[in-house]
Amino acid sequence: MTLKILIHYGLHFIVPLYIAFFFYRKKWKLVYFIFLASMLVDLDHLLATPIFEEFRCSINFHPLHSYIAIAFYFLGTFFKKTRILSFALLLHMFTDYLDCLL
């Protein structure tokens, strides 16, 4: 397994588990579920042709990975009701951005 794959899936699955458990201990299962549900943002990959291209950078290529969408995710961190989901989406965008660099 390559380092890129370990980093990518670690940031998608392991880091959110630590965040949920250590920062939201009383409701960590719900928070972890929200982090996992944020991966539904990848459904916008279905709009691309081809759907998967190994070396394509998804940031600003797919609609829900666009800079405008990322700005909305950032704004959501200022509101209590959307804070966790927005943070989860920003972590997802950061993870995908790292794919562009590696």
NUBA-947639 format. One record per atom (N, C-alpha, C, O): residue in three letters; chain; atom name; y, x, z. Coordinates in nm, 2 decimals. Each point is the difference from the previous one (the first is absolute). Layout:
BEGIN
    aa   ch   at        y        x        z
   ALA    A   CA        Y        X        Z
...
***
This chain:
BEGIN
    aa   ch   at        y        x        z
   MET    A    N    -0.12     0.08     0.00
   MET    A   CA     0.12    -0.08     0.00
   MET    A    C     0.12     0.09     0.00
   MET    A    O     0.01     0.10     0.07
   THR    A    N     0.09    -0.14    -0.15
   THR    A   CA     0.12     0.09    -0.01
   THR    A    C     0.10    -0.03     0.11
   THR    A    O    -0.01    -0.11     0.07
   LEU    A    N     0.09     0.20    -0.04
   LEU    A   CA     0.11    -0.01     0.10
   LEU    A    C     0.09    -0.12    -0.03
   LEU    A    O     0.04    -0.07     0.09
   LYS    A    N    -0.01     0.05    -0.22
   LYS    A   CA     0.09    -0.11    -0.04
   LYS    A    C    -0.06    -0.13     0.04
   LYS    A    O     0.07    -0.09     0.05
   ILE    A    N    -0.20     0.07    -0.07
   ILE    A   CA    -0.07    -0.13     0.04
   ILE    A    C     0.00    -0.02     0.15
   ILE    A    O     0.02    -0.11     0.05
   LEU    A    N    -0.05     0.22     0.02
   LEU    A   CA     0.00    -0.01     0.15
   LEU    A    C     0.13    -0.04     0.05
   LEU    A    O     0.01    -0.08     0.09
   ILE    A    N     0.10     0.14    -0.14
   ILE    A   CA     0.14    -0.03     0.05
   ILE    A    C     0.03    -0.14    -0.04
   ILE    A    O     0.05    -0.08     0.08
   HIS    A    N    -0.08     0.04    -0.20
   HIS    A   CA     0.03    -0.14    -0.05
   HIS    A    C    -0.06    -0.10     0.09
   HIS    A    O     0.06    -0.09     0.05
   TYR    A    N    -0.19     0.09    -0.04
   TYR    A   CA    -0.07    -0.10     0.07
   TYR    A    C     0.01     0.01     0.15
   TYR    A    O    -0.01    -0.10     0.08
   GLY    A    N     0.04     0.22    -0.03
   GLY    A   CA     0.03     0.02     0.14
   GLY    A    C     0.13    -0.07     0.04
   GLY    A    O     0.02    -0.07     0.10
   LEU    A    N     0.08     0.08    -0.19
   LEU    A   CA     0.13    -0.07     0.02
   LEU    A    C    -0.01    -0.15    -0.02
   LEU    A    O     0.08    -0.07     0.06
   HIS    A    N    -0.17     0.03    -0.14
   HIS    A   CA    -0.02    -0.15    -0.02
   HIS    A    C    -0.08    -0.06     0.12
   HIS    A    O     0.02    -0.12     0.03
   PHE    A    N    -0.12     0.19     0.03
   PHE    A   CA    -0.09    -0.06     0.09
   PHE    A    C     0.01     0.06     0.14
   PHE    A    O     0.00    -0.07     0.10
   ILE    A    N     0.01     0.20    -0.08
   ILE    A   CA    -0.01     0.07     0.13
   ILE    A    C     0.13     0.00     0.07
   ILE    A    O     0.01    -0.04     0.12
   VAL    A    N     0.10     0.08    -0.19
   VAL    A   CA     0.13     0.00     0.06
   VAL    A    C     0.05    -0.14     0.05
   VAL    A    O     0.05    -0.01     0.11
   PRO    A    N    -0.07    -0.10    -0.19
   PRO    A   CA     0.03    -0.13     0.05
   PRO    A    C    -0.08    -0.04     0.12
   PRO    A    O     0.06    -0.07     0.09
   LEU    A    N    -0.18     0.11    -0.08
   LEU    A   CA    -0.08    -0.03     0.12
   LEU    A    C     0.06     0.07     0.12
   LEU    A    O     0.01    -0.06     0.11
   TYR    A    N     0.03     0.19    -0.12
   TYR    A   CA     0.07     0.07     0.11
   TYR    A    C     0.13    -0.07     0.04
   TYR    A    O     0.03    -0.02     0.11
   ILE    A    N     0.05    -0.02    -0.21
   ILE    A   CA     0.13    -0.06     0.02
   ILE    A    C    -0.02    -0.13     0.07
   ILE    A    O     0.06    -0.03     0.10
   ALA    A    N    -0.16    -0.05    -0.14
   ALA    A   CA    -0.03    -0.13     0.06
   ALA    A    C    -0.04     0.01     0.14
   ALA    A    O     0.04    -0.07     0.09
   PHE    A    N    -0.13     0.17    -0.07
   PHE    A   CA    -0.06     0.01     0.14
   PHE    A    C     0.10     0.06     0.10
   PHE    A    O     0.00    -0.04     0.11
   PHE    A    N     0.07     0.14    -0.15
   PHE    A   CA     0.09     0.07     0.09
   PHE    A    C     0.14    -0.06     0.02
   PHE    A    O     0.06     0.01     0.10
   PHE    A    N    -0.01    -0.08    -0.20
   PHE    A   CA     0.13    -0.06     0.01
   PHE    A    C     0.00    -0.15     0.02
   PHE    A    O     0.10    -0.06     0.05
   TYR    A    N    -0.22    -0.01    -0.07
   TYR    A   CA    -0.01    -0.14     0.01
   TYR    A    C    -0.13    -0.03     0.07
   TYR    A    O    -0.08    -0.08    -0.05
   ARG    A    N     0.06     0.14     0.16
   ARG    A   CA    -0.13     0.00     0.07
   ARG    A    C    -0.05    -0.15     0.03
   ARG    A    O    -0.12    -0.03    -0.01
   LYS    A    N     0.21    -0.05     0.05
   LYS    A   CA    -0.04    -0.14     0.04
   LYS    A    C    -0.04    -0.08    -0.12
   LYS    A    O    -0.09    -0.09     0.01
   LYS    A    N     0.14     0.12    -0.13
   LYS    A   CA    -0.03    -0.08    -0.12
   LYS    A    C    -0.04     0.09    -0.11
   LYS    A    O     0.03    -0.02    -0.12
   TRP    A    N    -0.10     0.13     0.15
   TRP    A   CA    -0.04     0.10    -0.10
   TRP    A    C    -0.08    -0.05    -0.11
   TRP    A    O     0.01     0.05    -0.12
   LYS    A    N    -0.10    -0.14     0.14
   LYS    A   CA    -0.09    -0.06    -0.10
   LYS    A    C     0.09    -0.07    -0.11
   LYS    A    O    -0.03     0.01    -0.12
   LEU    A    N     0.12    -0.09     0.17
   LEU    A   CA     0.09    -0.08    -0.09
   LEU    A    C     0.08     0.10    -0.08
   LEU    A    O     0.02    -0.02    -0.13
   VAL    A    N     0.04     0.12     0.19
   VAL    A   CA     0.09     0.09    -0.07
   VAL    A    C    -0.08     0.08    -0.10
   VAL    A    O     0.04     0.03    -0.11
   TYR    A    N    -0.16     0.02     0.15
   TYR    A   CA    -0.09     0.07    -0.10
   TYR    A    C    -0.03    -0.09    -0.12
   TYR    A    O    -0.01     0.05    -0.11
   PHE    A    N    -0.02    -0.18     0.14
   PHE    A   CA    -0.03    -0.09    -0.11
   PHE    A    C     0.12    -0.01    -0.09
   PHE    A    O    -0.01    -0.01    -0.13
   ILE    A    N     0.13     0.01     0.18
   ILE    A   CA     0.12    -0.01    -0.08
   ILE    A    C     0.02     0.12    -0.09
   ILE    A    O     0.03     0.00    -0.11
   PHE    A    N    -0.06     0.12     0.17
   PHE    A   CA     0.00     0.12    -0.08
   PHE    A    C    -0.10     0.00    -0.11
   PHE    A    O     0.03     0.04    -0.11
   LEU    A    N    -0.15    -0.09     0.14
   LEU    A   CA    -0.10    -0.01    -0.10
   LEU    A    C     0.04    -0.10    -0.11
   LEU    A    O    -0.02     0.02    -0.12
   ALA    A    N     0.08    -0.13     0.16
   ALA    A   CA     0.04    -0.11    -0.09
   ALA    A    C     0.11     0.05    -0.09
   ALA    A    O     0.02    -0.05    -0.11
   SER    A    N     0.06     0.15     0.16
   SER    A   CA     0.11     0.05    -0.09
   SER    A    C    -0.05     0.07    -0.12
   SER    A    O     0.07     0.02    -0.10
   MET    A    N    -0.20     0.01     0.10
   MET    A   CA    -0.06     0.06    -0.13
   MET    A    C    -0.01    -0.10    -0.11
   MET    A    O    -0.03     0.04    -0.11
   LEU    A    N     0.05    -0.17     0.14
   LEU    A   CA     0.00    -0.10    -0.11
   LEU    A    C     0.11     0.03    -0.09
   LEU    A    O     0.00    -0.06    -0.11
   VAL    A    N     0.10     0.14     0.15
   VAL    A   CA     0.11     0.03    -0.09
   VAL    A    C    -0.06     0.07    -0.13
   VAL    A    O     0.07     0.01    -0.10
   ASP    A    N    -0.18     0.05     0.11
   ASP    A   CA    -0.07     0.07    -0.11
   ASP    A    C    -0.05    -0.10    -0.11
   ASP    A    O    -0.04     0.04    -0.10
   LEU    A    N     0.05    -0.17     0.13
   LEU    A   CA    -0.03    -0.10    -0.11
   LEU    A    C     0.08     0.02    -0.12
   LEU    A    O    -0.03    -0.04    -0.11
   ASP    A    N     0.15     0.09     0.13
   ASP    A   CA     0.09     0.02    -0.12
   ASP    A    C    -0.06     0.11    -0.10
   ASP    A    O     0.05     0.00    -0.11
   HIS    A    N    -0.15     0.07     0.15
   HIS    A   CA    -0.06     0.09    -0.09
   HIS    A    C    -0.07    -0.07    -0.11
   HIS    A    O    -0.03     0.05    -0.10
   LEU    A    N    -0.01    -0.18     0.13
   LEU    A   CA    -0.07    -0.08    -0.10
   LEU    A    C     0.09    -0.03    -0.12
   LEU    A    O    -0.05    -0.04    -0.10
   LEU    A    N     0.18     0.06     0.12
   LEU    A   CA     0.09    -0.03    -0.11
   LEU    A    C     0.01     0.12    -0.10
   LEU    A    O     0.06    -0.02    -0.11
   ALA    A    N    -0.11     0.13     0.15
   ALA    A   CA     0.02     0.12    -0.09
   ALA    A    C    -0.12     0.01    -0.10
   ALA    A    O    -0.11    -0.05     0.02
   THR    A    N     0.14     0.12    -0.12
   THR    A   CA    -0.10     0.03    -0.10
   THR    A    C     0.00     0.15    -0.03
   THR    A    O     0.10     0.06    -0.04
   PRO    A    N    -0.21     0.01     0.07
   PRO    A   CA    -0.12    -0.04     0.07
   PRO    A    C     0.03    -0.03     0.15
   PRO    A    O     0.10     0.05     0.05
   ILE    A    N    -0.19    -0.13     0.01
   ILE    A   CA     0.02    -0.04     0.14
   ILE    A    C     0.00     0.13     0.09
   ILE    A    O     0.08     0.01     0.09
   PHE    A    N    -0.17     0.08    -0.12
   PHE    A   CA     0.00     0.13     0.08
   PHE    A    C     0.01     0.12    -0.09
   PHE    A    O    -0.07     0.01    -0.10
   GLU    A    N     0.16     0.07     0.13
   GLU    A   CA     0.02     0.13    -0.07
   GLU    A    C     0.01     0.11     0.11
   GLU    A    O     0.09    -0.01     0.08
   GLU    A    N    -0.18     0.10    -0.08
   GLU    A   CA    -0.01     0.09     0.12
   GLU    A    C     0.13     0.08     0.03
   GLU    A    O     0.03     0.01     0.12
   PHE    A    N     0.04     0.03    -0.22
   PHE    A   CA     0.12     0.08     0.04
   PHE    A    C     0.13    -0.07    -0.02
   PHE    A    O     0.11     0.06     0.00
   ARG    A    N    -0.12    -0.19     0.00
   ARG    A   CA     0.13    -0.08    -0.01
   ARG    A    C     0.06    -0.01     0.14
   ARG    A    O    -0.07    -0.03     0.09
   CYS    A    N     0.20     0.04    -0.09
   CYS    A   CA     0.07    -0.02     0.13
   CYS    A    C     0.04    -0.14     0.01
   CYS    A    O     0.07    -0.06    -0.09
   SER    A    N    -0.12    -0.01     0.19
   SER    A   CA     0.03    -0.14     0.01
   SER    A    C     0.14    -0.04     0.05
   SER    A    O     0.04    -0.11    -0.02
   ILE    A    N     0.02     0.21     0.08
   ILE    A   CA     0.14    -0.03     0.05
   ILE    A    C     0.09    -0.01    -0.12
   ILE    A    O     0.01     0.08    -0.09
   ASN    A    N     0.06    -0.20     0.09
   ASN    A   CA     0.09    -0.04    -0.11
   ASN    A    C    -0.07    -0.02    -0.13
   ASN    A    O     0.07    -0.01    -0.11
   PHE    A    N    -0.20    -0.01     0.11
   PHE    A   CA    -0.07    -0.04    -0.12
   PHE    A    C    -0.05    -0.14     0.01
   PHE    A    O     0.02    -0.08    -0.09
   HIS    A    N    -0.07     0.04     0.21
   HIS    A   CA    -0.04    -0.13     0.02
   HIS    A    C     0.11    -0.08     0.07
   HIS    A    O     0.08     0.06     0.08
   PRO    A    N    -0.07    -0.19    -0.11
   PRO    A   CA     0.11    -0.08     0.06
   PRO    A    C     0.01     0.00     0.15
   PRO    A    O     0.11     0.02     0.05
   LEU    A    N    -0.22    -0.03     0.02
   LEU    A   CA     0.01     0.00     0.15
   LEU    A    C     0.01     0.14     0.06
   LEU    A    O     0.00     0.02     0.12
   HIS    A    N     0.00     0.08    -0.21
   HIS    A   CA     0.02     0.14     0.04
   HIS    A    C     0.13     0.06    -0.05
   HIS    A    O     0.02     0.12     0.00
   SER    A    N     0.07    -0.21    -0.05
   SER    A   CA     0.13     0.04    -0.05
   SER    A    C     0.09     0.04     0.11
   SER    A    O    -0.01    -0.04     0.11
   TYR    A    N     0.12     0.11    -0.15
   TYR    A   CA     0.10     0.04     0.09
   TYR    A    C     0.07    -0.13     0.06
   TYR    A    O     0.04     0.00     0.12
   ILE    A    N    -0.02    -0.10    -0.20
   ILE    A   CA     0.06    -0.12     0.05
   ILE    A    C    -0.09    -0.07     0.11
   ILE    A    O     0.05    -0.04     0.11
   ALA    A    N    -0.18     0.03    -0.14
   ALA    A   CA    -0.09    -0.05     0.10
   ALA    A    C    -0.01     0.08     0.13
   ALA    A    O     0.00    -0.05     0.11
   ILE    A    N     0.01     0.18    -0.13
   ILE    A   CA     0.00     0.09     0.12
   ILE    A    C     0.12    -0.02     0.08
   ILE    A    O     0.00     0.01     0.12
   ALA    A    N     0.12    -0.04    -0.18
   ALA    A   CA     0.12    -0.03     0.07
   ALA    A    C    -0.01    -0.12     0.08
   ALA    A    O     0.04    -0.01     0.12
   PHE    A    N    -0.11    -0.09    -0.17
   PHE    A   CA    -0.03    -0.13     0.07
   PHE    A    C    -0.09     0.03     0.12
   PHE    A    O     0.02    -0.06     0.11
   TYR    A    N    -0.12     0.14    -0.13
   TYR    A   CA    -0.09     0.04     0.11
   TYR    A    C     0.08     0.06     0.11
   TYR    A    O    -0.03    -0.02     0.12
   PHE    A    N     0.12     0.11    -0.16
   PHE    A   CA     0.08     0.07     0.10
   PHE    A    C     0.09    -0.10     0.08
   PHE    A    O     0.01     0.01     0.12
   LEU    A    N     0.05    -0.10    -0.19
   LEU    A   CA     0.09    -0.10     0.06
   LEU    A    C    -0.08    -0.09     0.10
   LEU    A    O     0.05    -0.04     0.10
   GLY    A    N    -0.18     0.02    -0.13
   GLY    A   CA    -0.08    -0.08     0.08
   GLY    A    C    -0.03     0.06     0.14
   GLY    A    O    -0.03    -0.07     0.09
   THR    A    N     0.05     0.20    -0.08
   THR    A   CA    -0.02     0.07     0.13
   THR    A    C     0.11    -0.04     0.10
   THR    A    O    -0.02     0.03     0.12
   PHE    A    N     0.13    -0.08    -0.17
   PHE    A   CA     0.11    -0.04     0.10
   PHE    A    C    -0.02    -0.14     0.06
   PHE    A    O     0.07    -0.04     0.09
   PHE    A    N    -0.18    -0.03    -0.13
   PHE    A   CA    -0.02    -0.14     0.05
   PHE    A    C    -0.13     0.00     0.07
   PHE    A    O    -0.11     0.05    -0.05
   LYS    A    N     0.11    -0.10     0.17
   LYS    A   CA    -0.12     0.00     0.09
   LYS    A    C    -0.12    -0.06    -0.07
   LYS    A    O    -0.11     0.05     0.02
   LYS    A    N     0.13    -0.16    -0.09
   LYS    A   CA    -0.12    -0.08    -0.05
   LYS    A    C    -0.06     0.08    -0.12
   LYS    A    O    -0.12    -0.03    -0.03
   THR    A    N     0.19     0.11    -0.04
   THR    A   CA    -0.06     0.07    -0.11
   THR    A    C    -0.02     0.15     0.02
   THR    A    O    -0.04     0.08    -0.09
   ARG    A    N     0.08    -0.03     0.21
   ARG    A   CA     0.00     0.14     0.03
   ARG    A    C    -0.14     0.07    -0.03
   ARG    A    O    -0.01     0.10    -0.06
   ILE    A    N    -0.09    -0.15     0.12
   ILE    A   CA    -0.13     0.06    -0.01
   ILE    A    C    -0.05     0.00    -0.15
   ILE    A    O    -0.05     0.11    -0.05
   LEU    A    N     0.06    -0.22    -0.02
   LEU    A   CA    -0.04    -0.01    -0.14
   LEU    A    C     0.08     0.10    -0.08
   LEU    A    O    -0.05     0.07    -0.09
   SER    A    N     0.18    -0.07     0.11
   SER    A   CA     0.09     0.09    -0.07
   SER    A    C    -0.03     0.15     0.02
   SER    A    O    -0.01     0.08    -0.09
   PHE    A    N    -0.02    -0.05     0.22
   PHE    A   CA    -0.04     0.14     0.03
   PHE    A    C    -0.13     0.03    -0.07
   PHE    A    O    -0.02     0.11    -0.05
   ALA    A    N    -0.07    -0.20     0.05
   ALA    A   CA    -0.13     0.02    -0.07
   ALA    A    C     0.02     0.02    -0.15
   ALA    A    O    -0.07     0.09    -0.05
   LEU    A    N     0.15    -0.17    -0.01
   LEU    A   CA     0.03     0.02    -0.14
   LEU    A    C     0.07     0.13    -0.03
   LEU    A    O    -0.03     0.07    -0.10
   LEU    A    N     0.12    -0.02     0.19
   LEU    A   CA     0.06     0.13    -0.02
   LEU    A    C    -0.10     0.11     0.02
   LEU    A    O     0.01     0.10    -0.08
   LEU    A    N    -0.10    -0.11     0.17
   LEU    A   CA    -0.11     0.10     0.01
   LEU    A    C    -0.08     0.00    -0.12
   LEU    A    O    -0.04     0.11    -0.05
   HIS    A    N     0.01    -0.22    -0.01
   HIS    A   CA    -0.08    -0.01    -0.12
   HIS    A    C     0.08     0.07    -0.11
   HIS    A    O    -0.06     0.07    -0.08
   MET    A    N     0.19    -0.10     0.07
   MET    A   CA     0.08     0.07    -0.11
   MET    A    C     0.00     0.15     0.02
   MET    A    O    -0.01     0.07    -0.10
   PHE    A    N     0.02    -0.03     0.22
   PHE    A   CA     0.00     0.14     0.03
   PHE    A    C    -0.13     0.07    -0.04
   PHE    A    O     0.00     0.11    -0.06
   THR    A    N    -0.11    -0.18     0.09
   THR    A   CA    -0.13     0.05    -0.03
   THR    A    C    -0.01     0.01    -0.15
   THR    A    O    -0.05     0.10    -0.05
   ASP    A    N     0.09    -0.20    -0.03
   ASP    A   CA     0.00     0.00    -0.14
   ASP    A    C     0.09     0.11    -0.06
   ASP    A    O    -0.03     0.06    -0.10
   TYR    A    N     0.14    -0.04     0.17
   TYR    A   CA     0.10     0.10    -0.05
   TYR    A    C    -0.07     0.14     0.02
   TYR    A    O     0.02     0.09    -0.09
   LEU    A    N    -0.09    -0.07     0.19
   LEU    A   CA    -0.07     0.13     0.02
   LEU    A    C    -0.10     0.03    -0.11
   LEU    A    O    -0.02     0.11    -0.04
   ASP    A    N    -0.04    -0.22    -0.02
   ASP    A   CA    -0.09     0.02    -0.11
   ASP    A    C     0.08     0.05    -0.12
   ASP    A    O    -0.06     0.08    -0.08
   CYS    A    N     0.18    -0.11     0.07
   CYS    A   CA     0.09     0.05    -0.11
   CYS    A    C     0.02     0.15     0.01
   CYS    A    O     0.02     0.07    -0.10
   LEU    A    N    -0.01    -0.03     0.22
   LEU    A   CA     0.03     0.14     0.03
   LEU    A    C    -0.12     0.09    -0.01
   LEU    A    O     0.00     0.12    -0.04
   LEU    A    N    -0.12    -0.17     0.08
   LEU    A   CA    -0.12     0.08     0.01
   LEU    A    C    -0.08     0.01    -0.13
   LEU    A    O    -0.10     0.06    -0.01
***
